[in-house]
Structure formats: structure tokens, C-alpha cells
Amino acid sequence: MILSSIISFIFSSVVCFLIIKYFPKYFYDPVKGGTQKLHHRPTPRAGGLGIFVGLVFGGLILTIKNVPYLSYFWLFVVSSFPAFTGGLLEDITKKVSVKKRFIFMLISGVLAVLLLGSIVVRVDIPLVDQIFSFYPFAFVFTVFAIAGLTNAINIIDGFNGLASGVSISIFFAISYVAFINNDFFVLSISLIMIGAILGFFIFNYPFGLIFLGDGGAYLIGFTIAVLSILLVKNHPQVSAWFPIAVAVYPIYETLFSIYRRKFLRKVSPTQPDRFHLHTLLYKTLVKKLLGTSNPVYRNPATSPLIWAVNMVGVIPAVLFWDNTPVLVSFILLFVVVYTKIYFSIIKSKLPRGMKK
């Protein structure tokens, strides 16, 4: 498994390097044209292609070793392909609507349930658990849950290294719980994804030579969702709240963004804005701490702050992966602290134009 992770890192980094060096114009993200754009030069947004190639070549090592769960690995790759492809097409053409990309995510969710049996069977709430024994309900709930977390990583992808750093820590947590429970299928994919993301990370952080793109974000989010569900389904001792705790930052950021846009700002939940927590920190705290407005320094300096926020969920998830009451308590604590910090920043004196 370690060899698979190393190979995944090598191929991911090579593909990212080749895109940056020889094919950047095919994947350029222009400087202008979006409310969330903070870079100052056209940058290829195809890091996801490197990660996917790394995943495939990591799998080839598993094929050579003929591991017992080999067929499931390739079924996982097949399941992930629609979500990844929908994102990559948007990265290339800039013409794939949010609704169409969401359909691609739903297709991947359906495939995950049908091919891998990745379905939510319990939430560790006695009366509610009975509902999940009704397969059609569990099926629909799972498909939308997978699609939701698939998109969540894209929501938090705002600065150099932010989403990839958050994702690496989540995969380490998942791999630890998988190892403790002798789930070598989940462990293998987690380690391979860590290697593949690191192959991208070295070019993305701190200077942003290449971006993750929708394809990369969707692939990562889908993988986190499916592996987390499989851990809970296949190991009764793993709390059903472990997946929520380990990914509480991207999950709550997504839910809060929907609430903020629809109910506070009265706009479409799919409309991008500049009011994510990471953007507010970039505009206020990071600028104050560094004493400079230069985005070259402020951009990468923002990500470690969010990595720290993310660890508020990841660390308890690792320590208490089998303890539902404790996990629920930490999830609620995260929600309270996040919300308090967010509105404290909003009520402060934001830079001109930020409150619009």
C-alpha cells in the first residue's frame, strides 16, 4: 500500500508538471470573470487530472500485487469517473452548468451504491435508524449525501493549498480508522489519494502554479464520502457520526453557504460570493497579521488558518471514532465556534465593498 501511494504521488506530480510546463493554455483559469477569483495570472485548473492519473497508477500496483479487494478498487474508479469527468469538462470548457455537474455527481452516487454497496444503513439514532432499513429511502438519501460532500470540497477550494491540505488530513483520519478496523480496501484508497493529492500539492502550495479545479475537488469529495460510508456500514463499532465529524468543516461550510445565500442575502444558493469564512479571514485577519495587502503572501497564509479550523473536527474524529455522544458534542461545538467567529468578523469593520 505504501508503494501504491508513492507511485500515485510520482504520477500525479509528473502530470501536474507537464500541464504547467507544456499544456497550460488548455486549462487556463482567467484572472477576471468571477467573484471568487483572487489570482493575478492565468493558471491551469487541471490538478484533478494529475490526481486521477495518480489514483489509476496507484491502482495498477494493487493489480500487480493482486490484492483480494482488487475488483472493488476498479469499481470504485468507475464510480468516481462521472463526477470527476463532469468537473474536468467544466475546467476545460467553462460551459458546464452547476445543475449538469450535479447530475454527474448523482450518477457517481448511484454507481457507488450499486457497485460498491456504499449505502447509509444507520445514523445511530434509534428511531431514525428504522427508516434506513427501508432500502429506497436509504438509497436516495445516500446518493444525495454523496453528491453533497462531493461538492463540499469544491466549496472550500478558495486559496492555494486550502482544499488539498484539508483533504489530506481527512484522508489520514480515515486511513487510521480503517487500519484499526483492518479495512485494507478503505486504507489502500486513502493512502493512494494522499499520495496523489501531495503530487498536486507541491505545485499548488504556496505559489499556485496549478489549481485543483472542479474535477479534482469532485474526485476528492466523492472519495471521502464513499470511504466514510463504507467504514460505517462494514464496521458496526465505527460511529455513524465519524464521517460528519471528520469532514465537519467542508460539510458545515457548504450548509452555511446555502443558508447565507438563500436566507440572508436572498440570492440563489448556487451563486458564488465573497463571504466564505476563508475569504473573510483573507480580507481581515491575515491582512492584519502580515501587515501587507500583497496577495502573493496573503493567499498562502490563509490556508494554514483553515487547516487549523479543520483539525477541530478531524482530531476528535480520530480520537473518538467509536463514541457517538462525544462526536456529536464536538460537532455541535464546531458549529457554535464557527458561527460565532463568522458573525464576529461580519460585524467588524470589513474592507469597503465586502458587505455588499
C-alpha positions as a LaTeX table, in Angstrom:
\begin{tabular}{lrrr}
\hline
Residue & $x$ (\AA) & $y$ (\AA) & $z$ (\AA) \\
\hline
Met1 & 0.00 & 0.00 & 0.00 \\
Ile2 & 2.86 & 2.37 & 0.73 \\
Leu3 & 4.33 & 1.61 & $-2.71$ \\
Ser4 & 0.96 & 2.39 & $-4.29$ \\
Ser5 & 0.91 & 5.73 & $-2.50$ \\
Ile6 & 4.45 & 6.56 & $-3.67$ \\
Ile7 & 3.62 & 5.64 & $-7.28$ \\
Ser8 & 0.46 & 7.70 & $-7.05$ \\
Phe9 & 2.49 & 10.69 & $-5.84$ \\
Ile10 & 5.02 & 10.31 & $-8.66$ \\
Phe11 & 2.50 & 10.09 & $-11.48$ \\
Ser12 & 0.32 & 12.86 & $-10.07$ \\
Ser13 & 3.27 & 15.22 & $-9.75$ \\
Val14 & 4.55 & 14.35 & $-13.24$ \\
Val15 & 1.16 & 15.03 & $-14.84$ \\
Cys16 & 0.80 & 18.33 & $-12.95$ \\
Phe17 & 4.30 & 19.36 & $-14.03$ \\
Leu18 & 3.57 & 18.53 & $-17.68$ \\
Ile19 & 0.33 & 20.52 & $-17.59$ \\
Ile20 & 2.10 & 23.54 & $-16.08$ \\
Lys21 & 5.06 & 23.31 & $-18.44$ \\
Tyr22 & 3.55 & 22.29 & $-21.77$ \\
Phe23 & $-0.27$ & 22.41 & $-21.75$ \\
Pro24 & $-1.37$ & 25.29 & $-19.52$ \\
Lys25 & $-3.44$ & 27.09 & $-22.17$ \\
Tyr26 & $-5.86$ & 24.17 & $-22.46$ \\
Phe27 & $-6.86$ & 24.51 & $-18.80$ \\
Tyr28 & $-6.41$ & 28.22 & $-18.08$ \\
Asp29 & $-8.49$ & 29.84 & $-15.36$ \\
Pro30 & $-8.59$ & 33.52 & $-16.39$ \\
Val31 & $-7.83$ & 36.25 & $-13.89$ \\
Lys32 & $-11.15$ & 38.04 & $-14.43$ \\
Gly33 & $-14.71$ & 36.78 & $-14.64$ \\
Gly34 & $-15.64$ & 35.59 & $-11.16$ \\
Thr35 & $-16.34$ & 36.99 & $-7.71$ \\
Gln36 & $-14.08$ & 34.40 & $-6.05$ \\
Lys37 & $-11.02$ & 34.85 & $-8.26$ \\
Leu38 & $-8.01$ & 36.04 & $-6.27$ \\
His39 & $-5.11$ & 35.03 & $-8.53$ \\
His40 & $-3.30$ & 37.54 & $-10.72$ \\
Arg41 & $-2.13$ & 35.42 & $-13.65$ \\
Pro42 & $-3.86$ & 32.82 & $-15.85$ \\
Thr43 & $-3.40$ & 29.46 & $-14.12$ \\
Pro44 & $-4.24$ & 25.93 & $-15.31$ \\
Arg45 & $-7.02$ & 24.38 & $-13.24$ \\
Ala46 & $-6.38$ & 20.73 & $-14.04$ \\
Gly47 & $-4.79$ & 19.44 & $-10.86$ \\
Gly48 & $-7.62$ & 16.94 & $-10.70$ \\
Leu49 & $-6.29$ & 15.27 & $-13.83$ \\
Gly50 & $-2.98$ & 14.62 & $-12.08$ \\
Ile51 & $-4.79$ & 13.25 & $-9.02$ \\
Phe52 & $-6.94$ & 10.93 & $-11.13$ \\
Val53 & $-3.93$ & 9.62 & $-13.04$ \\
Gly54 & $-2.15$ & 9.08 & $-9.72$ \\
Leu55 & $-5.17$ & 7.14 & $-8.44$ \\
Val56 & $-5.19$ & 4.90 & $-11.52$ \\
Phe57 & $-1.46$ & 4.14 & $-11.42$ \\
Gly58 & $-1.62$ & 3.53 & $-7.69$ \\
Gly59 & $-4.33$ & 1.01 & $-8.52$ \\
Leu60 & $-2.08$ & $-0.66$ & $-11.08$ \\
Ile61 & 0.33 & $-1.50$ & $-8.27$ \\
Leu62 & $-2.55$ & $-3.15$ & $-6.42$ \\
Thr63 & $-3.29$ & $-5.04$ & $-9.64$ \\
Ile64 & 0.27 & $-6.31$ & $-9.88$ \\
Lys65 & 0.10 & $-7.41$ & $-6.25$ \\
Asn66 & $-3.32$ & $-8.98$ & $-6.93$ \\
Val67 & $-4.81$ & $-7.82$ & $-3.64$ \\
Pro68 & $-8.06$ & $-9.56$ & $-2.54$ \\
Tyr69 & $-10.18$ & $-6.39$ & $-2.95$ \\
Leu70 & $-8.81$ & $-5.57$ & $-6.43$ \\
Ser71 & $-12.15$ & $-5.74$ & $-8.25$ \\
Tyr72 & $-13.69$ & $-3.33$ & $-5.74$ \\
Phe73 & $-10.90$ & $-0.84$ & $-6.34$ \\
Trp74 & $-11.66$ & $-0.63$ & $-10.05$ \\
Leu75 & $-15.39$ & $-0.49$ & $-9.36$ \\
Phe76 & $-14.59$ & 2.49 & $-7.18$ \\
Val77 & $-12.68$ & 4.14 & $-10.04$ \\
Val78 & $-15.62$ & 3.52 & $-12.36$ \\
Ser79 & $-17.99$ & 5.01 & $-9.79$ \\
Ser80 & $-15.87$ & 8.13 & $-9.37$ \\
Phe81 & $-15.48$ & 8.74 & $-13.11$ \\
Pro82 & $-18.77$ & 10.60 & $-13.82$ \\
Ala83 & $-18.25$ & 13.14 & $-11.02$ \\
Phe84 & $-14.61$ & 13.64 & $-11.99$ \\
Thr85 & $-15.48$ & 13.95 & $-15.68$ \\
Gly86 & $-18.25$ & 16.48 & $-15.08$ \\
Gly87 & $-15.82$ & 18.65 & $-13.14$ \\
Leu88 & $-13.00$ & 18.26 & $-15.64$ \\
Leu89 & $-15.28$ & 19.23 & $-18.53$ \\
Glu90 & $-16.11$ & 22.44 & $-16.67$ \\
Asp91 & $-12.40$ & 23.05 & $-16.06$ \\
Ile92 & $-11.74$ & 22.74 & $-19.80$ \\
Thr93 & $-14.81$ & 24.35 & $-21.38$ \\
Lys94 & $-16.13$ & 26.65 & $-18.61$ \\
Lys95 & $-19.59$ & 25.83 & $-20.02$ \\
Val96 & $-20.94$ & 23.02 & $-17.82$ \\
Ser97 & $-23.70$ & 24.39 & $-15.62$ \\
Val98 & $-23.99$ & 23.71 & $-11.89$ \\
Lys99 & $-27.11$ & 21.59 & $-12.47$ \\
Lys100 & $-25.40$ & 19.43 & $-15.10$ \\
Arg101 & $-22.39$ & 18.89 & $-12.86$ \\
Phe102 & $-24.70$ & 17.92 & $-10.01$ \\
Ile103 & $-26.29$ & 15.30 & $-12.26$ \\
Phe104 & $-22.83$ & 13.84 & $-12.86$ \\
Met105 & $-22.35$ & 13.69 & $-9.08$ \\
Leu106 & $-25.69$ & 11.94 & $-8.64$ \\
Ile107 & $-24.70$ & 9.36 & $-11.26$ \\
Ser108 & $-21.49$ & 8.67 & $-9.35$ \\
Gly109 & $-23.52$ & 8.34 & $-6.16$ \\
Val110 & $-25.84$ & 5.80 & $-7.78$ \\
Leu111 & $-22.89$ & 3.80 & $-9.06$ \\
Ala112 & $-21.26$ & 3.84 & $-5.62$ \\
Val113 & $-24.39$ & 2.35 & $-4.08$ \\
Leu114 & $-24.96$ & $-0.25$ & $-6.81$ \\
Leu115 & $-21.36$ & $-1.31$ & $-7.47$ \\
Leu116 & $-19.75$ & $-0.89$ & $-4.05$ \\
Gly117 & $-22.71$ & $-1.21$ & $-1.71$ \\
Ser118 & $-21.76$ & 2.17 & $-0.25$ \\
Ile119 & $-25.08$ & 2.98 & 1.39 \\
Val120 & $-26.03$ & 4.64 & 4.65 \\
Val121 & $-27.55$ & 1.96 & 6.89 \\
Arg122 & $-27.70$ & 3.83 & 10.19 \\
Val123 & $-27.22$ & 7.20 & 11.85 \\
Asp124 & $-27.05$ & 5.84 & 15.41 \\
Ile125 & $-30.34$ & 7.43 & 16.39 \\
Pro126 & $-32.66$ & 4.55 & 17.43 \\
Leu127 & $-35.97$ & 5.59 & 15.91 \\
Val128 & $-34.41$ & 7.20 & 12.86 \\
Asp129 & $-32.33$ & 4.11 & 12.15 \\
Gln130 & $-35.52$ & 2.20 & 11.43 \\
Ile131 & $-36.18$ & 4.47 & 8.46 \\
Phe132 & $-32.85$ & 3.47 & 6.92 \\
Ser133 & $-33.93$ & $-0.17$ & 6.91 \\
Phe134 & $-36.28$ & 0.90 & 4.08 \\
Tyr135 & $-33.93$ & 0.49 & 1.12 \\
Pro136 & $-35.47$ & 3.07 & $-1.27$ \\
Phe137 & $-35.16$ & 5.79 & 1.38 \\
Ala138 & $-31.58$ & 4.79 & 2.26 \\
Phe139 & $-30.72$ & 4.69 & $-1.46$ \\
Val140 & $-31.99$ & 8.19 & $-2.22$ \\
Phe141 & $-30.54$ & 9.65 & 0.99 \\
Thr142 & $-27.13$ & 8.13 & 0.26 \\
Val143 & $-26.98$ & 9.33 & $-3.34$ \\
Phe144 & $-27.73$ & 12.92 & $-2.34$ \\
Ala145 & $-25.38$ & 12.74 & 0.67 \\
Ile146 & $-22.54$ & 11.58 & $-1.58$ \\
Ala147 & $-23.30$ & 14.32 & $-4.10$ \\
Gly148 & $-23.41$ & 16.88 & $-1.31$ \\
Leu149 & $-20.00$ & 16.01 & 0.10 \\
Thr150 & $-18.61$ & 15.69 & $-3.44$ \\
Asn151 & $-19.49$ & 19.35 & $-3.96$ \\
Ala152 & $-18.40$ & 20.42 & $-0.46$ \\
Ile153 & $-14.70$ & 20.15 & $-1.25$ \\
Asn154 & $-15.24$ & 22.42 & $-4.23$ \\
Ile155 & $-16.96$ & 24.95 & $-1.97$ \\
Ile156 & $-13.90$ & 25.28 & 0.27 \\
Asp157 & $-11.40$ & 25.40 & $-2.61$ \\
Gly158 & $-10.57$ & 29.08 & $-2.33$ \\
Phe159 & $-6.83$ & 29.50 & $-1.73$ \\
Asn160 & $-3.56$ & 27.80 & $-2.52$ \\
Gly161 & $-3.36$ & 24.52 & $-0.61$ \\
Leu162 & $-6.60$ & 25.07 & 1.30 \\
Ala163 & $-8.80$ & 22.25 & $-0.03$ \\
Ser164 & $-5.91$ & 19.86 & $-0.64$ \\
Gly165 & $-4.48$ & 20.40 & 2.85 \\
Val166 & $-7.89$ & 19.88 & 4.44 \\
Ser167 & $-8.44$ & 16.74 & 2.35 \\
Ile168 & $-5.08$ & 15.20 & 3.21 \\
Ser169 & $-5.82$ & 15.49 & 6.93 \\
Ile170 & $-9.26$ & 13.92 & 6.39 \\
Phe171 & $-7.77$ & 11.00 & 4.44 \\
Phe172 & $-5.18$ & 10.43 & 7.18 \\
Ala173 & $-8.03$ & 10.22 & 9.70 \\
Ile174 & $-9.98$ & 7.79 & 7.51 \\
Ser175 & $-6.88$ & 5.66 & 6.91 \\
Tyr176 & $-6.21$ & 5.48 & 10.66 \\
Val177 & $-9.73$ & 4.26 & 11.45 \\
Ala178 & $-9.57$ & 1.84 & 8.50 \\
Phe179 & $-6.26$ & 0.45 & 9.79 \\
Ile180 & $-7.61$ & $-0.01$ & 13.31 \\
Asn181 & $-10.53$ & $-1.97$ & 11.89 \\
Asn182 & $-8.49$ & $-3.98$ & 9.36 \\
Asp183 & $-10.29$ & $-2.47$ & 6.38 \\
Phe184 & $-7.50$ & $-2.64$ & 3.82 \\
Phe185 & $-9.71$ & $-1.61$ & 0.92 \\
Val186 & $-10.54$ & 1.76 & 2.50 \\
Leu187 & $-6.97$ & 2.06 & 3.80 \\
Ser188 & $-5.47$ & 1.49 & 0.34 \\
Ile189 & $-7.62$ & 4.09 & $-1.41$ \\
Ser190 & $-6.99$ & 6.61 & 1.38 \\
Leu191 & $-3.21$ & 6.23 & 1.12 \\
Ile192 & $-3.29$ & 6.35 & $-2.67$ \\
Met193 & $-5.34$ & 9.54 & $-2.55$ \\
Ile194 & $-2.92$ & 11.07 & $-0.04$ \\
Gly195 & $-0.06$ & 10.37 & $-2.43$ \\
Ala196 & $-1.96$ & 11.72 & $-5.43$ \\
Ile197 & $-3.03$ & 14.91 & $-3.64$ \\
Leu198 & 0.53 & 15.51 & $-2.41$ \\
Gly199 & 1.72 & 15.23 & $-6.03$ \\
Phe200 & $-0.58$ & 18.15 & $-6.81$ \\
Phe201 & 0.05 & 19.99 & $-3.54$ \\
Ile202 & 3.76 & 20.57 & $-4.18$ \\
Phe203 & 2.87 & 22.65 & $-7.25$ \\
Asn204 & $-0.18$ & 24.33 & $-5.77$ \\
Tyr205 & 1.25 & 25.49 & $-2.44$ \\
Pro206 & 2.37 & 28.13 & $-1.77$ \\
Phe207 & 2.59 & 29.81 & $-5.20$ \\
Gly208 & $-0.46$ & 28.36 & $-7.00$ \\
Leu209 & 1.22 & 27.13 & $-10.19$ \\
Ile210 & $-1.80$ & 24.90 & $-10.81$ \\
Phe211 & $-5.30$ & 24.76 & $-9.33$ \\
Leu212 & $-7.32$ & 21.79 & $-8.16$ \\
Gly213 & $-10.22$ & 22.56 & $-10.44$ \\
Asp214 & $-13.74$ & 21.17 & $-10.20$ \\
Gly215 & $-12.58$ & 17.76 & $-11.41$ \\
Gly216 & $-10.06$ & 17.40 & $-8.59$ \\
Ala217 & $-12.41$ & 18.75 & $-5.93$ \\
Tyr218 & $-15.23$ & 16.44 & $-7.00$ \\
Leu219 & $-12.95$ & 13.39 & $-7.10$ \\
Ile220 & $-11.67$ & 14.10 & $-3.61$ \\
Gly221 & $-15.10$ & 14.86 & $-2.15$ \\
Phe222 & $-16.62$ & 11.74 & $-3.71$ \\
Thr223 & $-13.83$ & 9.57 & $-2.34$ \\
Ile224 & $-14.17$ & 10.96 & 1.19 \\
Ala225 & $-17.93$ & 10.36 & 1.10 \\
Val226 & $-17.78$ & 6.79 & $-0.21$ \\
Leu227 & $-14.96$ & 5.63 & 2.07 \\
Ser228 & $-16.63$ & 7.13 & 5.14 \\
Ile229 & $-19.94$ & 5.44 & 4.36 \\
Leu230 & $-18.21$ & 2.08 & 3.79 \\
Leu231 & $-16.41$ & 2.33 & 7.12 \\
Val232 & $-19.67$ & 2.87 & 8.98 \\
Lys233 & $-21.57$ & 0.22 & 7.02 \\
Asn234 & $-18.95$ & $-2.53$ & 7.28 \\
His235 & $-17.84$ & $-1.90$ & 10.86 \\
Pro236 & $-20.65$ & $-1.56$ & 13.44 \\
Gln237 & $-18.17$ & $-0.30$ & 16.01 \\
Val238 & $-17.49$ & 2.85 & 13.92 \\
Ser239 & $-19.86$ & 5.62 & 14.89 \\
Ala240 & $-22.20$ & 6.85 & 12.18 \\
Trp241 & $-21.14$ & 10.34 & 13.23 \\
Phe242 & $-17.50$ & 9.74 & 12.37 \\
Pro243 & $-17.99$ & 10.80 & 8.71 \\
Ile244 & $-19.68$ & 14.02 & 9.83 \\
Ala245 & $-17.03$ & 14.81 & 12.43 \\
Val246 & $-14.07$ & 14.10 & 10.17 \\
Ala247 & $-15.48$ & 16.32 & 7.40 \\
Val248 & $-17.42$ & 18.77 & 9.56 \\
Tyr249 & $-15.62$ & 21.82 & 8.16 \\
Pro250 & $-16.48$ & 21.30 & 4.46 \\
Ile251 & $-19.94$ & 19.98 & 5.37 \\
Tyr252 & $-20.85$ & 22.94 & 7.57 \\
Glu253 & $-19.23$ & 25.45 & 5.23 \\
Thr254 & $-21.48$ & 24.13 & 2.46 \\
Leu255 & $-24.67$ & 24.11 & 4.54 \\
Phe256 & $-23.91$ & 27.54 & 5.99 \\
Ser257 & $-23.20$ & 28.92 & 2.50 \\
Ile258 & $-26.61$ & 27.71 & 1.30 \\
Tyr259 & $-28.29$ & 29.30 & 4.33 \\
Arg260 & $-26.31$ & 32.53 & 3.98 \\
Arg261 & $-27.07$ & 32.97 & 0.30 \\
Lys262 & $-30.72$ & 31.94 & 0.33 \\
Phe263 & $-31.96$ & 33.40 & 3.62 \\
Leu264 & $-29.56$ & 36.21 & 4.49 \\
Arg265 & $-28.58$ & 37.56 & 1.09 \\
Lys266 & $-31.74$ & 36.44 & $-0.77$ \\
Val267 & $-29.86$ & 35.07 & $-3.78$ \\
Ser268 & $-29.57$ & 31.66 & $-5.39$ \\
Pro269 & $-27.67$ & 29.10 & $-3.26$ \\
Thr270 & $-25.58$ & 28.27 & $-6.36$ \\
Gln271 & $-24.43$ & 31.86 & $-6.87$ \\
Pro272 & $-20.76$ & 32.34 & $-5.89$ \\
Asp273 & $-19.94$ & 35.09 & $-3.43$ \\
Arg274 & $-17.08$ & 36.52 & $-1.37$ \\
Phe275 & $-18.47$ & 35.65 & 2.04 \\
His276 & $-16.89$ & 32.28 & 2.81 \\
Leu277 & $-15.01$ & 32.12 & 6.10 \\
His278 & $-11.69$ & 31.69 & 4.29 \\
Thr279 & $-12.33$ & 34.84 & 2.23 \\
Leu280 & $-13.24$ & 36.88 & 5.29 \\
Leu281 & $-10.07$ & 35.74 & 7.06 \\
Tyr282 & $-8.06$ & 36.63 & 3.97 \\
Lys283 & $-9.57$ & 40.13 & 3.86 \\
Thr284 & $-9.26$ & 40.86 & 7.58 \\
Leu285 & $-7.16$ & 38.78 & 9.97 \\
Val286 & $-4.47$ & 37.65 & 7.50 \\
Lys287 & $-4.03$ & 41.15 & 6.16 \\
Lys288 & $-3.67$ & 42.50 & 9.69 \\
Leu289 & $-1.26$ & 39.79 & 10.85 \\
Leu290 & 1.02 & 40.11 & 7.84 \\
Gly291 & 0.75 & 43.88 & 7.62 \\
Thr292 & 0.53 & 43.76 & 3.85 \\
Ser293 & $-2.10$ & 43.76 & 1.10 \\
Asn294 & 0.10 & 41.74 & $-1.24$ \\
Pro295 & $-1.96$ & 38.65 & $-2.28$ \\
Val296 & 1.25 & 36.72 & $-3.04$ \\
Tyr297 & 1.77 & 36.45 & 0.73 \\
Arg298 & $-1.83$ & 36.66 & 1.98 \\
Asn299 & $-3.15$ & 33.85 & $-0.24$ \\
Pro300 & $-0.97$ & 31.00 & 1.09 \\
Ala301 & $-1.03$ & 32.45 & 4.61 \\
Thr302 & $-4.81$ & 31.98 & 4.76 \\
Ser303 & $-4.76$ & 28.22 & 4.24 \\
Pro304 & $-2.98$ & 27.24 & 7.49 \\
Leu305 & $-5.69$ & 29.08 & 9.45 \\
Ile306 & $-8.35$ & 26.95 & 7.77 \\
Trp307 & $-6.26$ & 23.79 & 8.23 \\
Ala308 & $-6.34$ & 24.57 & 11.95 \\
Val309 & $-10.12$ & 25.09 & 11.87 \\
Asn310 & $-10.50$ & 21.76 & 10.08 \\
Met311 & $-8.46$ & 19.95 & 12.74 \\
Val312 & $-11.09$ & 20.90 & 15.32 \\
Gly313 & $-13.20$ & 18.24 & 13.64 \\
Val314 & $-10.52$ & 15.81 & 12.49 \\
Ile315 & $-8.72$ & 15.31 & 15.82 \\
Pro316 & $-11.85$ & 14.36 & 17.81 \\
Ala317 & $-12.92$ & 12.11 & 14.92 \\
Val318 & $-9.64$ & 10.20 & 15.19 \\
Leu319 & $-9.68$ & 10.02 & 18.99 \\
Phe320 & $-13.36$ & 9.14 & 19.44 \\
Trp321 & $-14.27$ & 7.36 & 16.19 \\
Asp322 & $-16.37$ & 4.81 & 18.12 \\
Asn323 & $-18.05$ & 7.20 & 20.57 \\
Thr324 & $-21.22$ & 8.79 & 19.20 \\
Pro325 & $-22.09$ & 11.11 & 22.14 \\
Val326 & $-18.60$ & 12.62 & 22.18 \\
Leu327 & $-18.52$ & 13.06 & 18.40 \\
Val328 & $-21.92$ & 14.75 & 18.41 \\
Ser329 & $-20.70$ & 17.08 & 21.17 \\
Phe330 & $-17.63$ & 18.11 & 19.19 \\
Ile331 & $-19.69$ & 18.60 & 16.04 \\
Leu332 & $-22.04$ & 20.94 & 17.90 \\
Leu333 & $-19.07$ & 22.73 & 19.43 \\
Phe334 & $-17.58$ & 23.23 & 15.97 \\
Val335 & $-20.85$ & 24.65 & 14.66 \\
Val336 & $-21.12$ & 27.09 & 17.56 \\
Val337 & $-17.49$ & 28.25 & 17.38 \\
Tyr338 & $-17.51$ & 28.55 & 13.56 \\
Thr339 & $-20.75$ & 30.55 & 13.57 \\
Lys340 & $-19.57$ & 32.86 & 16.35 \\
Ile341 & $-16.26$ & 33.55 & 14.59 \\
Tyr342 & $-18.02$ & 34.14 & 11.29 \\
Phe343 & $-20.51$ & 36.69 & 12.56 \\
Ser344 & $-17.86$ & 38.37 & 14.70 \\
Ile345 & $-15.91$ & 39.06 & 11.53 \\
Ile346 & $-19.03$ & 40.18 & 9.66 \\
Lys347 & $-19.89$ & 42.67 & 12.42 \\
Ser348 & $-16.38$ & 44.09 & 12.40 \\
Lys349 & $-15.26$ & 46.77 & 10.03 \\
Leu350 & $-14.82$ & 44.89 & 6.75 \\
Pro351 & $-12.98$ & 46.36 & 3.78 \\
Arg352 & $-15.06$ & 48.59 & 1.53 \\
Gly353 & $-17.27$ & 46.53 & $-0.77$ \\
Met354 & $-17.16$ & 43.34 & 1.31 \\
Lys355 & $-20.59$ & 43.91 & 2.93 \\
Lys356 & $-22.41$ & 44.20 & $-0.37$ \\
\hline
\end{tabular}
